[in-house]
Amino acid sequence: MYKTLLGIVLLRLFSGTVEIISALIIFRLNSLEQALKINAILASIGPLVFLAAMYLGLTGLARELPLQKMIFVYLGVALIFIGLRR
């Protein structure tokens, strides 16, 4: 469980670092067009980080939770994705 938790923490730290560096680059470039390009790239990275963190978390929980509870967890994740699509 520790390795899974550490993986999620490192993934989120990486994501936050990318966000901060991107903000500094946007500030340095001082261009609205460049800011939108960088923001578009970040918009594609965010969901990938979310998916990776969820995968790690669900993998870690699969060892500890009974099947019935895991089904509820997967249904919750599915509802999150449905909510994001609309």
Buried (B, 14 or more C-beta within 10 A) or exposed (E): EEEBEEBBEEBEEEBEEBBEEBBEEBEEEEEEEEBEEBEEEBEEBEEEBBEBBBBBBBEBBEEEBEEEEBEEBEEEBEEEEEEEEE
